[in-house]
Amino acid sequence: MSTVVAADGRARRSELAAFLRSRRERIRPEDAGLAPGIRRRTAGLRREEVAQLSGVGVTWYTWLEQGRPINASTQVLDAVARTLRLDHPEREHLYRLAEVPAAAPAPEAGLLAVPEIQQILDGLTTLPASVVNERFDLLSWNAAFAVLFPTVVSVPRADRNTLWLCFTHPPCCHPYVNRADQLGRMVAQLRAAYGRHVGEPAWTGFVRRLQAASPEFGRMWAQHEVASPASYLKIFRHPAHKRLSMTTNSLAVLAAPGTRMVVYTPADETTRRAVARLIAGEGTDARFPCWPAHHCSELDQPEAVAGKTPQLPREPGTPTRATASMCR
């Protein structure tokens, strides 16, 4: 086993060394604000120039590029990545080869900066669809998704996490009918993705907060089950429709690494007609019977009457208003 691990480490360091050399050689000195010089035997920047521009020792960077077994911190790799002008995929590759997972975060909620993806979502006029990252943060969605899942899209941006809402929904108006089947699979997907983000503060904080908010999640998380996104039959309910059978399919969004598009397809004719009516605006104002109980305190606040969502002090990134629109 130790021989295999050692061989893998050597291969990774060798790949890291070759990658750094290739990125260094493509940058012209004048692009980095240096004089081009007349006696350059190598293309691009010299090792000592990369070290100087990155604020690191020449010997340390030389050893890094030679593939020697040295430790590299996130801060140092960030500096090297800036000097070498690495784009997002290149940075991810660098951090992965250097075994520094904390430096390559997944796309955050509300930060899907690929306008063509929204155009694709909007083009799916009869199928609810959304884009999520590996942590189940909701990044984007279409109109059909909004009428099917008003709970998720109506909360503040930082709170739009489908896994969090699924575990903190009151049972009286939980959107999943086959909840026991689905939550275990979602946690297994999160656990598999977590392996690629071990040590990242956003991931560690999210898991800890959800463990504190939901003992059920804590029990599932402790089982260490893992799974990949796949096609599932999910049974939902809506205030206007007691049973909606949908098949979900996940498609990787290569333009936004770490994200996937989830498309919901009606599994039967009854569901197809129900979704079509919701998209047409029929039943979108329906409420579950428990709606007044969840909203009675909110209705007493002036901000709510004015159509604004009152905000309370909280830790950044912590979902807080899961019940504010549960019954819709």
DOPA-178315 format. One record per residue (C-alpha): residue number from 1; residue in one letter; chain; x, y, z. Coordinates in nm, 4 decimals. Each point is the difference from the previous one (the first is absolute). Example, Ala and Ser with C-alpha at 12.3 -4.5 7.8 and 13.67 -1.06 7.14 Angstrom:
<sites>
n:res:chain:xx:yy:zz
1:A:A:1.2300:-0.4500:0.7800
2:S:A:0.1370:0.3440:-0.0660
</sites>
This chain:
<sites>
n:res:chain:xx:yy:zz
1:M:A:0.0000:0.0000:0.0000
2:S:A:0.2808:0.2454:0.0916
3:T:A:0.1708:-0.0680:-0.3331
4:V:A:-0.3191:0.0899:-0.1859
5:V:A:-0.0430:0.3223:0.2009
6:A:A:0.3617:0.0990:-0.0567
7:A:A:-0.0282:-0.0638:-0.3739
8:D:A:-0.3172:0.2072:-0.0165
9:G:A:0.1738:0.2853:0.1815
10:R:A:0.2933:-0.0075:-0.2409
11:A:A:-0.2313:-0.0015:-0.3009
12:R:A:-0.1995:0.2911:0.1406
13:R:A:0.3128:0.2064:0.0700
14:S:A:0.1379:-0.0767:-0.3453
15:E:A:-0.3253:0.1173:-0.1576
16:L:A:0.0047:0.3134:0.2174
17:A:A:0.3567:0.0782:-0.1068
18:A:A:-0.0807:-0.0374:-0.3694
19:F:A:-0.3132:0.2125:0.0358
20:L:A:0.1849:0.2836:0.1737
21:R:A:0.2748:0.0008:-0.2611
22:S:A:-0.2519:0.0158:-0.2842
23:R:A:-0.1885:0.2898:0.1600
24:R:A:0.3229:0.1887:0.0768
25:E:A:0.1313:-0.0355:-0.3532
26:R:A:-0.3090:0.1503:-0.1608
27:I:A:0.0286:0.3379:0.1774
28:R:A:0.2150:0.2642:-0.1645
29:P:A:0.2173:0.2101:0.2354
30:E:A:-0.1533:0.3237:-0.1271
31:D:A:-0.3474:-0.1349:0.0867
32:A:A:0.1172:-0.0259:0.3606
33:G:A:0.1495:0.3501:0.0001
34:L:A:0.3598:-0.1192:-0.0482
35:A:A:0.2566:0.1007:-0.2592
36:P:A:0.0165:-0.2586:-0.2806
37:G:A:0.3792:-0.0244:0.0103
38:I:A:0.2274:-0.1151:-0.2792
39:R:A:0.1501:-0.3211:0.1374
40:R:A:-0.2924:-0.2228:0.0912
41:R:A:0.0637:-0.3671:-0.0617
42:T:A:-0.3495:-0.1083:0.1022
43:A:A:-0.3438:0.1101:-0.1110
44:G:A:-0.2131:0.1994:0.2381
45:L:A:0.0951:0.0905:0.3549
46:R:A:0.2973:-0.1343:0.1912
47:R:A:-0.0583:-0.1930:0.3228
48:E:A:0.1554:0.2768:0.2067
49:E:A:-0.2317:0.2525:-0.1641
50:V:A:-0.3085:-0.2044:0.0884
51:A:A:0.1276:-0.0272:0.3571
52:Q:A:0.0668:0.3734:0.0203
53:L:A:-0.3376:0.0982:-0.1441
54:S:A:-0.1772:-0.2480:0.2296
55:G:A:0.1882:0.1078:0.3118
56:V:A:0.1424:-0.3453:0.0711
57:G:A:0.3518:-0.1336:0.0319
58:V:A:0.1873:-0.0938:-0.3162
59:T:A:0.1135:-0.3294:0.1487
60:W:A:-0.3521:-0.0902:0.1118
61:Y:A:-0.1536:0.0701:-0.3401
62:T:A:0.2811:-0.1862:-0.1762
63:W:A:-0.0643:-0.3047:0.2151
64:L:A:-0.3735:0.0285:-0.0661
65:E:A:0.0569:0.0064:-0.3744
66:Q:A:0.2461:-0.2866:0.0255
67:G:A:-0.2667:-0.2170:0.1590
68:R:A:0.1681:-0.0328:0.3373
69:P:A:-0.2165:-0.1048:0.2995
70:I:A:-0.0583:0.3392:0.1653
71:N:A:-0.3051:0.1516:0.1630
72:A:A:-0.1879:0.2798:-0.1748
73:S:A:-0.2486:0.2238:0.1806
74:T:A:-0.3124:0.1467:-0.1506
75:Q:A:0.1370:0.3531:0.0239
76:V:A:0.3229:-0.0873:-0.1819
77:L:A:-0.1803:-0.1875:-0.2766
78:D:A:-0.2394:0.2928:-0.0394
79:A:A:0.2988:0.2301:-0.0559
80:V:A:0.1564:-0.2380:-0.2523
81:A:A:-0.3339:-0.0378:-0.1807
82:R:A:-0.0331:0.3788:-0.0309
83:T:A:0.3529:0.0339:-0.1349
84:L:A:-0.0591:-0.2742:-0.2557
85:R:A:-0.3384:0.1510:-0.0886
86:L:A:-0.1881:-0.3236:0.0474
87:D:A:-0.3717:-0.0071:-0.0770
88:H:A:-0.2514:-0.1835:0.2198
89:P:A:0.0447:-0.3507:-0.1506
90:E:A:0.3791:0.0413:0.0092
91:R:A:-0.0123:0.1098:0.3637
92:E:A:-0.2111:-0.3019:0.0883
93:H:A:0.2508:-0.2239:-0.1784
94:L:A:0.2915:0.1615:0.1837
95:Y:A:-0.1617:-0.0349:0.3422
96:R:A:-0.1015:-0.3584:-0.0675
97:L:A:0.3497:-0.1010:-0.1084
98:A:A:0.1431:0.1737:0.3063
99:E:A:-0.2631:-0.1733:0.2177
100:V:A:-0.1365:0.3283:0.1366
101:P:A:-0.3794:-0.0433:-0.0326
102:A:A:-0.0938:0.3073:0.2035
103:A:A:0.1090:0.2335:-0.2748
104:A:A:-0.2441:-0.0997:-0.2743
105:P:A:-0.3517:0.0850:0.1201
106:A:A:-0.3142:-0.1058:-0.1778
107:P:A:-0.2157:0.2667:-0.1614
108:E:A:-0.1985:0.1808:0.2668
109:A:A:-0.3716:0.0675:0.0106
110:G:A:-0.1023:0.2741:-0.2400
111:L:A:0.3420:0.0093:-0.1718
112:L:A:-0.0647:-0.1982:-0.3171
113:A:A:0.1650:0.2382:-0.2471
114:V:A:-0.0847:-0.1846:-0.3209
115:P:A:-0.2927:0.1811:-0.1668
116:E:A:-0.0432:-0.2734:-0.2618
117:I:A:-0.0932:-0.2450:0.2747
118:Q:A:-0.2928:0.2185:0.1042
119:Q:A:-0.1078:0.0186:-0.3619
120:I:A:-0.0044:-0.3795:-0.0154
121:L:A:-0.2046:-0.0162:0.3200
122:D:A:-0.2466:0.2555:-0.1303
123:G:A:-0.0323:-0.1968:-0.3233
124:L:A:-0.1333:-0.2975:0.1956
125:T:A:-0.3443:0.1538:0.0265
126:T:A:-0.1901:-0.3195:0.0867
127:L:A:0.2591:-0.1665:0.2245
128:P:A:0.1048:0.1279:0.3426
129:A:A:0.3792:0.0287:0.0096
130:S:A:0.2675:0.1487:0.2231
131:V:A:0.3758:0.0172:0.0412
132:V:A:0.1585:-0.0966:0.3321
133:N:A:0.3555:-0.0404:0.1209
134:E:A:0.1389:-0.3022:0.1829
135:R:A:-0.1216:0.1386:0.3333
136:F:A:-0.3597:0.0275:-0.1334
137:D:A:0.0069:0.3809:-0.0066
138:L:A:-0.2589:0.1143:-0.2521
139:L:A:0.1789:0.2152:-0.2585
140:S:A:-0.2620:0.0506:-0.2699
141:W:A:-0.3406:-0.1251:-0.1117
142:N:A:-0.2769:0.0489:-0.2558
143:A:A:-0.3606:0.1169:0.0341
144:A:A:-0.1371:-0.3559:0.0101
145:F:A:0.2255:-0.0828:0.2971
146:A:A:-0.1129:0.3150:0.1808
147:V:A:-0.3690:-0.0898:-0.0147
148:L:A:0.0690:-0.3585:0.1046
149:F:A:0.2357:0.0882:0.2885
150:P:A:-0.0881:0.3521:0.1218
151:T:A:0.1455:-0.0849:0.3417
152:V:A:0.3545:-0.0173:-0.1290
153:V:A:0.0038:0.3009:-0.2307
154:S:A:-0.1799:0.2370:0.2392
155:V:A:0.2561:-0.0102:0.2821
156:P:A:0.3031:0.2357:0.0049
157:R:A:0.2823:-0.0938:-0.2357
158:A:A:0.2335:-0.1208:0.2747
159:D:A:-0.2719:-0.2390:0.1230
160:R:A:-0.0737:-0.1687:-0.3333
161:N:A:0.1340:-0.3431:0.0766
162:T:A:-0.2278:-0.2879:-0.0900
163:L:A:0.1576:-0.2469:0.2426
164:W:A:-0.0329:0.2408:0.2929
165:L:A:-0.3627:0.0728:-0.0802
166:C:A:-0.0813:-0.3688:-0.0412
167:F:A:0.1290:-0.0770:0.3502
168:T:A:-0.1521:0.3040:0.1698
169:H:A:-0.3446:-0.0032:-0.1624
170:P:A:-0.2827:-0.0626:0.2489
171:P:A:-0.1573:-0.3408:-0.0735
172:C:A:-0.3392:0.1628:-0.0500
173:C:A:0.1039:0.1545:-0.3293
174:H:A:0.3113:-0.1877:-0.1049
175:P:A:0.0263:-0.0090:-0.3810
176:Y:A:0.1156:-0.3632:-0.0192
177:V:A:-0.2539:-0.2798:0.0259
178:N:A:0.2699:-0.2689:-0.0198
179:R:A:0.2186:0.1969:0.2373
180:A:A:0.1634:-0.3043:0.1638
181:D:A:0.1352:-0.1189:-0.3340
182:Q:A:0.1270:0.3332:-0.1252
183:L:A:0.1752:0.1528:0.2998
184:G:A:0.2353:-0.2934:0.0454
185:R:A:0.1054:0.0214:-0.3647
186:M:A:0.0555:0.3748:0.0239
187:V:A:0.2191:-0.0382:0.3078
188:A:A:0.1984:-0.2759:-0.1756
189:Q:A:0.0590:0.2354:-0.2949
190:L:A:0.1118:0.2747:0.2376
191:R:A:0.2382:-0.2414:0.1756
192:A:A:0.1553:-0.1049:-0.3323
193:A:A:0.0491:0.3638:-0.1022
194:Y:A:0.1360:0.0865:0.3457
195:G:A:0.2961:-0.2248:-0.0709
196:R:A:0.1078:0.2513:-0.2644
197:H:A:-0.0363:0.2949:0.2403
198:V:A:0.1352:-0.1324:0.3308
199:G:A:0.1272:0.2876:0.2107
200:E:A:-0.1787:0.2762:-0.1898
201:P:A:-0.1592:0.2382:0.2537
202:A:A:-0.3219:0.0424:-0.1991
203:W:A:-0.0550:-0.3753:-0.0132
204:T:A:0.1031:-0.0704:0.3573
205:G:A:-0.2210:0.2802:0.1289
206:F:A:-0.2987:-0.1102:-0.2061
207:V:A:0.0196:-0.3604:0.1226
208:R:A:0.0389:0.1049:0.3627
209:R:A:-0.2937:0.2405:-0.0137
210:L:A:-0.2244:-0.2582:-0.1625
211:Q:A:0.1043:-0.2596:0.2584
212:A:A:-0.1026:0.2450:0.2718
213:A:A:-0.3285:0.0851:-0.1720
214:S:A:-0.1009:-0.3565:-0.0871
215:P:A:0.0833:-0.3077:0.2105
216:E:A:-0.1381:-0.2044:-0.2910
217:F:A:0.2671:0.1394:-0.2293
218:G:A:0.2596:-0.0644:0.2690
219:R:A:-0.0928:-0.3685:0.0142
220:M:A:0.0088:-0.0376:-0.3777
221:W:A:0.3294:0.1873:-0.0279
222:A:A:0.1599:-0.2309:0.2563
223:Q:A:-0.0774:-0.3034:-0.2178
224:H:A:0.2560:0.1110:-0.2613
225:E:A:-0.2123:-0.1145:-0.2931
226:V:A:0.1102:0.1378:-0.3371
227:A:A:-0.1796:0.0300:-0.3344
228:S:A:0.0190:0.1868:-0.3292
229:P:A:-0.2804:0.2073:-0.1540
230:A:A:-0.2258:-0.2257:-0.2038
231:S:A:-0.3498:-0.0276:-0.1406
232:Y:A:-0.2593:-0.0319:0.2763
233:L:A:-0.3765:-0.0235:0.0276
234:K:A:-0.1103:0.2648:0.2489
235:I:A:-0.3511:0.0487:0.1332
236:F:A:-0.0803:0.3592:0.0898
237:R:A:-0.3058:0.1798:0.1278
238:H:A:-0.1187:0.3534:-0.0619
239:P:A:-0.2817:0.1878:0.1766
240:A:A:-0.2044:-0.0329:-0.3192
241:H:A:0.1003:-0.3608:-0.0782
242:K:A:0.0325:-0.2813:0.2512
243:R:A:0.2310:-0.2190:-0.2079
244:L:A:0.2463:0.0912:-0.2753
245:S:A:0.2185:-0.2801:-0.1358
246:M:A:0.3184:0.1382:-0.1559
247:T:A:0.3125:-0.1623:-0.1392
248:T:A:0.3168:0.2030:0.0606
249:N:A:0.3075:-0.0101:-0.2213
250:S:A:0.3276:0.1767:0.0802
251:L:A:0.2166:0.1414:-0.2781
252:A:A:0.3498:0.1352:0.0669
253:V:A:0.0485:0.3670:-0.0892
254:L:A:0.3551:-0.0006:-0.1331
255:A:A:0.0035:0.3781:-0.0369
256:A:A:-0.0388:0.0287:0.3792
257:P:A:0.2107:-0.2762:0.1620
258:G:A:-0.1580:-0.1575:0.3056
259:T:A:-0.3569:0.0678:-0.1109
260:R:A:-0.2748:-0.2044:-0.1626
261:M:A:-0.3331:0.0693:-0.1612
262:V:A:-0.2882:-0.1958:0.1497
263:V:A:-0.2992:-0.0481:-0.2308
264:Y:A:-0.3365:-0.1207:0.1324
265:T:A:-0.2074:-0.2029:-0.2474
266:P:A:-0.3616:-0.0992:0.0797
267:A:A:-0.0168:-0.3770:0.0443
268:D:A:-0.3697:-0.0322:-0.0885
269:E:A:-0.2741:0.1833:-0.1850
270:T:A:-0.1677:0.1244:0.3184
271:T:A:0.3204:0.1685:0.1113
272:R:A:0.0622:0.1415:-0.3469
273:R:A:-0.3414:0.1667:0.0004
274:A:A:0.0455:0.1274:0.3547
275:V:A:0.3374:0.1551:-0.0793
276:A:A:-0.1430:0.1585:-0.3148
277:R:A:-0.2788:0.1593:0.2057
278:L:A:0.2479:0.1370:0.2525
279:I:A:0.2135:0.1469:-0.2765
280:A:A:-0.3145:0.1615:-0.1408
281:G:A:-0.0629:0.1613:0.3392
282:E:A:-0.2768:-0.2280:0.1280
283:G:A:0.0402:-0.0878:0.3679
284:T:A:0.3128:0.2075:0.0628
285:D:A:-0.1775:0.1900:0.2789
286:A:A:-0.0994:-0.3194:0.1836
287:R:A:0.1164:-0.0472:0.3602
288:F:A:0.0351:-0.2973:0.2302
289:P:A:-0.2384:0.0083:0.3015
290:C:A:0.2933:0.0730:0.2328
291:W:A:0.0932:0.3214:-0.1821
292:P:A:-0.1526:0.2381:0.2620
293:A:A:0.1881:-0.1712:0.2820
294:H:A:0.3354:0.0520:-0.1693
295:H:A:-0.0732:0.3560:-0.1092
296:C:A:-0.1959:0.1490:0.2893
297:S:A:0.3033:0.1699:0.1598
298:E:A:0.1300:0.1216:-0.3354
299:L:A:-0.3296:0.1609:-0.0920
300:D:A:0.0256:0.2207:0.3088
301:Q:A:0.3231:0.1571:-0.1232
302:P:A:-0.0133:0.3168:-0.2171
303:E:A:0.2778:-0.1257:-0.2242
304:A:A:-0.2014:-0.3084:-0.0891
305:V:A:-0.3074:0.2055:-0.0822
306:A:A:0.2112:0.2107:-0.2337
307:G:A:0.1189:-0.3107:-0.1743
308:K:A:0.3458:-0.0035:0.1590
309:T:A:0.1523:-0.2922:0.1849
310:P:A:0.1183:0.1061:0.3481
311:Q:A:0.3650:-0.0916:0.0576
312:L:A:0.1408:-0.0987:0.3378
313:P:A:0.3698:0.0023:0.0966
314:R:A:0.1540:-0.3358:-0.0883
315:E:A:0.3208:-0.1697:-0.0956
316:P:A:0.0703:0.0542:-0.3712
317:G:A:-0.1188:-0.2906:-0.2107
318:T:A:-0.2303:-0.1411:0.2658
319:P:A:-0.3539:-0.0725:-0.1270
320:T:A:-0.2454:0.1554:0.2426
321:R:A:-0.3476:0.0390:-0.1490
322:A:A:-0.0820:-0.3541:-0.1055
323:T:A:-0.3560:0.0308:0.1242
324:A:A:-0.0696:0.3437:-0.1439
325:S:A:-0.1535:-0.1476:-0.3147
326:M:A:-0.0418:-0.3661:0.0858
327:C:A:-0.3686:-0.0169:-0.0637
328:R:A:0.0017:0.1348:-0.3508
</sites>
